[in-house]
Amino acid sequence: MRLLDLLRKSTESLEAAGIEDALPDAEMIVLHALGTERLDAYVNNPEMGTADAAKIKRLIQRRRKGEPVQYITGSVAFLELTVQVGKGVLIPRPETELLVEEVIKTIKSEELRARSQDKTTGAASCDSRLTPHATLSVLDLCTGSGCIALALAKEFPDAEVYGTDVSKEALAYARKNAKINSIQNATFLQGSLFMPVNDRKFNIITANPPYIRRDELDTLQREIRDWEPMDALDGGEDGMDFYRQILSSAGEHLNPGGCMFLELGYDQSEEVKKIAGAEGFKDVAVMNDYAGIGRVMKAGR
Ligand SMILES: C[S@@+](CC[C@H](N)C(=O)[O-])C[C@H]1O[C@@H](n2cnc3c(N)ncnc32)[C@H](O)[C@@H]1O
């Protein structure tokens, strides 16, 4: 059987099992199993061996049972990183890339401002902590696969980046992801929120915490509900437990002039902004995703 025949059969099998994105999923699985580039598959349509066909059949069976395609292929692209994922770790989402882009934008603009202030007034404002001469320090809470921490560590190789998470499995992925992406300036620590960093302070704190309301957990797509870790999703009764905990302690862990970045659930921006204001954060701003939903909150100290 040729590759494209196998792809057609695999797509039909996924469709019959009610999988929504049957063709792209089948394509990802077939190309991953064969280690073949998409162009090569469509141009050369090679003949398949029986061992390859059997391997693909096994992987397609896993997808038919609802396992996310990213767990089956074992990795996902996140900005310029390859992030390995599997059972026990949340699959990084495109909206989280927005958070990283906002952090990068902020750090770069602060650096520029700091440079010009250095030259003109030498002012020791918050920005001076982000000058090229000082070490930029970043803490990523609820780090999971390490995608946020590692993307920032890669962009700022002189920065000291820390990621914390309660999950041993997730941290094993984060450390592996540092290795496969050749990133040396990220350290991953196990423990709840700020606990592993004691009273240390940072220039930037980021978090994509669990934020799904408890009564919504059952309504999630089965790929998420039955496969991704519940500890990565459950944000408590109103979905706000982690925002309250993080924002009530973040002030003690931010250098003056530091910034906090939080990913938000689709309807949480107003409530999280209120909490940030009540906790003494200033310049609170929410950035929208491509669908116009408030997704990233930035708050200063
Ligand atoms: C929504 S996932 C985010 C993972 C990753 N940062 C990302 O953006 O893909 C939330 C993470 O929070 C972790 N978590 C749950 N409770 C925690 C706690 N008390 N302290 C630290 N991390 C926690 C989970 O293990 C999970 O990895």
The ligand as an SDF file (V2000), in Angstrom:
LIG
                    3D

 27 29  0  0  0  0  0  0  0  0999 V2000
   -2.5460   25.3590   32.8950 C   0  0  0  0  0  0  0  0  0  0  0  0
   -1.1180   24.3840   33.2750 S   0  0  0  0  0  0  0  0  0  0  0  0
    0.1410   25.4190   32.5570 C   0  0  0  0  0  0  0  0  0  0  0  0
    1.3730   24.6860   32.0840 C   0  0  0  0  0  0  0  0  0  0  0  0
    2.3260   25.5610   31.2440 C   0  0  0  0  0  0  0  0  0  0  0  0
    2.7860   26.7120   31.9810 N   0  0  0  0  0  0  0  0  0  0  0  0
    1.6590   26.0050   29.9590 C   0  0  0  0  0  0  0  0  0  0  0  0
    1.3920   27.1960   29.8270 O   0  0  0  0  0  0  0  0  0  0  0  0
    1.4040   25.1640   29.0870 O   0  0  0  0  0  0  0  0  0  0  0  0
   -0.9920   24.6240   34.9900 C   0  0  0  0  0  0  0  0  0  0  0  0
    0.1590   23.9370   35.7280 C   0  0  0  0  0  0  0  0  0  0  0  0
    0.0390   24.2810   37.0990 O   0  0  0  0  0  0  0  0  0  0  0  0
    0.5220   23.2070   37.8780 C   0  0  0  0  0  0  0  0  0  0  0  0
    0.0340   23.3770   39.2540 N   0  0  0  0  0  0  0  0  0  0  0  0
   -1.1450   22.9890   39.8060 C   0  0  0  0  0  0  0  0  0  0  0  0
   -1.1890   23.3630   41.1050 N   0  0  0  0  0  0  0  0  0  0  0  0
   -0.0200   24.0040   41.3740 C   0  0  0  0  0  0  0  0  0  0  0  0
    0.5200   24.6380   42.5350 C   0  0  0  0  0  0  0  0  0  0  0  0
   -0.1410   24.6950   43.6900 N   0  0  0  0  0  0  0  0  0  0  0  0
    1.7640   25.1820   42.4420 N   0  0  0  0  0  0  0  0  0  0  0  0
    2.4610   25.1440   41.2780 C   0  0  0  0  0  0  0  0  0  0  0  0
    1.9940   24.5610   40.1470 N   0  0  0  0  0  0  0  0  0  0  0  0
    0.7680   24.0120   40.1900 C   0  0  0  0  0  0  0  0  0  0  0  0
    0.0270   21.9850   37.1380 C   0  0  0  0  0  0  0  0  0  0  0  0
    0.7910   20.8600   37.4970 O   0  0  0  0  0  0  0  0  0  0  0  0
    0.2100   22.4310   35.6760 C   0  0  0  0  0  0  0  0  0  0  0  0
    1.4780   22.0140   35.1940 O   0  0  0  0  0  0  0  0  0  0  0  0
  1  2  1  0
  2  3  1  0
  2 10  1  0
  3  4  1  0
  4  5  1  0
  5  6  1  0
  5  7  1  0
  7  8  2  0
  7  9  1  0
 10 11  1  0
 11 12  1  0
 11 26  1  0
 12 13  1  0
 13 14  1  0
 13 24  1  0
 14 15  1  0
 14 23  1  0
 15 16  2  0
 16 17  1  0
 17 18  1  0
 17 23  2  0
 18 19  1  0
 18 20  2  0
 20 21  1  0
 21 22  2  0
 22 23  1  0
 24 25  1  0
 24 26  1  0
 26 27  1  0
M  CHG  2   2   1   9  -1
M  END
$$$$
